[in-house]
Amino acid sequence: MKKLVRAQLCFMMFLEFFIWGAWFVTLGTFLGNNLKATDSEIALAFSTQSWGAIIAPFVIGIIADRFFNAERILGVLHLLGAVLMYFMYQSTEFNGFYILVLAYMILYMPTLALVNSVSFNQMKNPAKEFSMVRVFGTVGWIIAGLSISYIFSWDQGDNIGMGLLRNTFLMTAIASFVLGVFSFTLPKTPPKAASSEKLSVKEILGLDSLSLFKDRNFLLFFTASVLICIPLAFYYQNANPFLVEIGMDNPTGIMTLGQISEIVFMLLLPYFFTKFGFKKTILVAMLAWVIRYLLFAFGDVGELSFMLLVGIALHGICYDFFFVSGQIYTDSKAGEKYKSSAQGLITLATYGVGMLIGFWVAGKISTAYLLEDGKHVWETIWKFPAGFALGVFILFSIFFKTEKIDYQS
């Protein structure tokens, strides 16, 4: 791959995840403090990510794979996203904001697959080259969080009260516009399938890989993937509002510890996966979720602040050891025929169905433990996802039979 092309792909990936991290992390804090949204309404706003994930396969399967170049669709979606982000920046009430964020996520979620398609199309050996491009996405997310906390201070107490957190949407709109324009300069990625070929809904959603459920272990893994996304949703939805409410300084910047650890544990994953196998790797991830939420339940911004920092830093294990190892496992079980459809099915189940349920549950529990003074009983709230993750851990450890999976780094 030529140096210029690599630089283009790295910049594309940087902006793709800068855009996501620039507003999504602080969304709950903004809605609760500036639009006075209830916990249930905040859950509704976060669930737009899941609806976007559910709809995304149709956009990719029907349009990108059959009619138009991926880089052109990427450009159009981000330019439209920039417009929606600008209107979100101007929103003053929840109902109008919700319509905008739903439309935005329906446009944004397909771009996650599109940037991968553009990247893979330029690589002779994706297994070796992709990680060095994808890591710039994590860097983009980190830079977004650090900018919000340490450069602009939009997530500080007084600044939140003055509504400065609203500026995250304007920053995202600008970044989305830049990526939208830049996308048209990316290497051409033409559609793979002929537009005349018949394509069923079953193929688009990855449902043609349902035959994999005949394998008891894969069925257990699939079920665990859906279930573990319920406690995962608690982190996405509640972590930033929780840290702001208990008085942590620079909460958004501090949360980038999770992405830094993600880079570290991504590098450690091949060794751990090879030495200990899939089952132990994924059990470590599940146990990390339990520990993380218990640390959140009992930590504070005083002498026990280290517990909060460790809980955030566990994100690398929580995410990489479960989702990345799960992608490897799915690829090994699917074989050549169902590789793409099986990955699509897992994505639909986790970011779609699993997190949709999780956001709803998180909203209900947060509402149930909201005090009259507007504060939450966080110690109790965090125990729910900890207990749920522990249940998934126990069930998976008992019923999943150990099997050898080859890992190609």
ChimeraX attribute file (.defattr): number of C-alpha atoms within 10 A of each C-alpha:
attribute: neighborCount
match mode: 1-to-1
recipient: residues
	/A:1	10
	/A:2	9
	/A:3	8
	/A:4	9
	/A:5	15
	/A:6	18
	/A:7	12
	/A:8	19
	/A:9	24
	/A:10	21
	/A:11	17
	/A:12	26
	/A:13	25
	/A:14	23
	/A:15	24
	/A:16	25
	/A:17	21
	/A:18	25
	/A:19	27
	/A:20	19
	/A:21	25
	/A:22	28
	/A:23	24
	/A:24	19
	/A:25	24
	/A:26	26
	/A:27	23
	/A:28	26
	/A:29	26
	/A:30	25
	/A:31	23
	/A:32	17
	/A:33	16
	/A:34	19
	/A:35	16
	/A:36	15
	/A:37	19
	/A:38	18
	/A:39	23
	/A:40	18
	/A:41	19
	/A:42	25
	/A:43	26
	/A:44	17
	/A:45	24
	/A:46	27
	/A:47	26
	/A:48	23
	/A:49	23
	/A:50	27
	/A:51	21
	/A:52	22
	/A:53	28
	/A:54	24
	/A:55	18
	/A:56	26
	/A:57	25
	/A:58	17
	/A:59	17
	/A:60	19
	/A:61	19
	/A:62	18
	/A:63	16
	/A:64	26
	/A:65	21
	/A:66	19
	/A:67	17
	/A:68	16
	/A:69	20
	/A:70	29
	/A:71	25
	/A:72	20
	/A:73	22
	/A:74	27
	/A:75	23
	/A:76	18
	/A:77	22
	/A:78	27
	/A:79	23
	/A:80	18
	/A:81	25
	/A:82	26
	/A:83	18
	/A:84	23
	/A:85	26
	/A:86	18
	/A:87	17
	/A:88	23
	/A:89	19
	/A:90	14
	/A:91	16
	/A:92	13
	/A:93	14
	/A:94	19
	/A:95	13
	/A:96	12
	/A:97	21
	/A:98	19
	/A:99	14
	/A:100	20
	/A:101	21
	/A:102	21
	/A:103	17
	/A:104	23
	/A:105	24
	/A:106	22
	/A:107	23
	/A:108	24
	/A:109	23
	/A:110	23
	/A:111	23
	/A:112	15
	/A:113	17
	/A:114	21
	/A:115	19
	/A:116	16
	/A:117	18
	/A:118	22
	/A:119	25
	/A:120	17
	/A:121	13
	/A:122	19
	/A:123	16
	/A:124	10
	/A:125	10
	/A:126	14
	/A:127	12
	/A:128	11
	/A:129	16
	/A:130	18
	/A:131	12
	/A:132	13
	/A:133	21
	/A:134	19
	/A:135	17
	/A:136	21
	/A:137	24
	/A:138	24
	/A:139	20
	/A:140	25
	/A:141	23
	/A:142	25
	/A:143	18
	/A:144	27
	/A:145	28
	/A:146	21
	/A:147	16
	/A:148	25
	/A:149	19
	/A:150	17
	/A:151	11
	/A:152	15
	/A:153	21
	/A:154	24
	/A:155	28
	/A:156	22
	/A:157	15
	/A:158	11
	/A:159	13
	/A:160	18
	/A:161	14
	/A:162	13
	/A:163	15
	/A:164	17
	/A:165	26
	/A:166	22
	/A:167	18
	/A:168	26
	/A:169	23
	/A:170	21
	/A:171	20
	/A:172	25
	/A:173	27
	/A:174	17
	/A:175	19
	/A:176	27
	/A:177	21
	/A:178	17
	/A:179	26
	/A:180	26
	/A:181	16
	/A:182	17
	/A:183	25
	/A:184	17
	/A:185	13
	/A:186	19
	/A:187	17
	/A:188	15
	/A:189	20
	/A:190	18
	/A:191	17
	/A:192	13
	/A:193	15
	/A:194	10
	/A:195	14
	/A:196	8
	/A:197	8
	/A:198	7
	/A:199	13
	/A:200	13
	/A:201	13
	/A:202	12
	/A:203	18
	/A:204	20
	/A:205	23
	/A:206	23
	/A:207	17
	/A:208	17
	/A:209	20
	/A:210	14
	/A:211	11
	/A:212	18
	/A:213	13
	/A:214	9
	/A:215	10
	/A:216	13
	/A:217	18
	/A:218	17
	/A:219	15
	/A:220	16
	/A:221	20
	/A:222	19
	/A:223	17
	/A:224	19
	/A:225	21
	/A:226	22
	/A:227	22
	/A:228	25
	/A:229	24
	/A:230	25
	/A:231	26
	/A:232	22
	/A:233	26
	/A:234	26
	/A:235	23
	/A:236	20
	/A:237	26
	/A:238	25
	/A:239	22
	/A:240	23
	/A:241	23
	/A:242	21
	/A:243	21
	/A:244	19
	/A:245	15
	/A:246	13
	/A:247	15
	/A:248	19
	/A:249	17
	/A:250	20
	/A:251	25
	/A:252	30
	/A:253	20
	/A:254	21
	/A:255	24
	/A:256	24
	/A:257	20
	/A:258	22
	/A:259	24
	/A:260	17
	/A:261	19
	/A:262	23
	/A:263	15
	/A:264	13
	/A:265	20
	/A:266	19
	/A:267	13
	/A:268	14
	/A:269	19
	/A:270	16
	/A:271	13
	/A:272	15
	/A:273	20
	/A:274	16
	/A:275	11
	/A:276	11
	/A:277	19
	/A:278	23
	/A:279	22
	/A:280	16
	/A:281	21
	/A:282	26
	/A:283	19
	/A:284	16
	/A:285	25
	/A:286	26
	/A:287	18
	/A:288	24
	/A:289	29
	/A:290	26
	/A:291	19
	/A:292	24
	/A:293	26
	/A:294	22
	/A:295	24
	/A:296	26
	/A:297	20
	/A:298	16
	/A:299	19
	/A:300	19
	/A:301	15
	/A:302	9
	/A:303	8
	/A:304	13
	/A:305	16
	/A:306	14
	/A:307	20
	/A:308	24
	/A:309	20
	/A:310	17
	/A:311	23
	/A:312	24
	/A:313	21
	/A:314	22
	/A:315	25
	/A:316	23
	/A:317	26
	/A:318	25
	/A:319	23
	/A:320	24
	/A:321	28
	/A:322	21
	/A:323	18
	/A:324	14
	/A:325	23
	/A:326	21
	/A:327	16
	/A:328	17
	/A:329	19
	/A:330	22
	/A:331	16
	/A:332	14
	/A:333	17
	/A:334	18
	/A:335	11
	/A:336	9
	/A:337	10
	/A:338	21
	/A:339	16
	/A:340	17
	/A:341	21
	/A:342	25
	/A:343	20
	/A:344	21
	/A:345	23
	/A:346	23
	/A:347	23
	/A:348	24
	/A:349	22
	/A:350	27
	/A:351	25
	/A:352	24
	/A:353	21
	/A:354	24
	/A:355	30
	/A:356	26
	/A:357	21
	/A:358	30
	/A:359	30
	/A:360	21
	/A:361	20
	/A:362	29
	/A:363	22
	/A:364	14
	/A:365	17
	/A:366	21
	/A:367	15
	/A:368	13
	/A:369	16
	/A:370	16
	/A:371	10
	/A:372	7
	/A:373	6
	/A:374	9
	/A:375	12
	/A:376	19
	/A:377	14
	/A:378	18
	/A:379	17
	/A:380	15
	/A:381	22
	/A:382	27
	/A:383	18
	/A:384	20
	/A:385	27
	/A:386	24
	/A:387	16
	/A:388	16
	/A:389	26
	/A:390	19
	/A:391	16
	/A:392	19
	/A:393	22
	/A:394	13
	/A:395	12
	/A:396	20
	/A:397	15
	/A:398	8
	/A:399	11
	/A:400	15
	/A:401	11
	/A:402	12
	/A:403	10
	/A:404	11
	/A:405	15
	/A:406	13
	/A:407	15
	/A:408	9
	/A:409	9
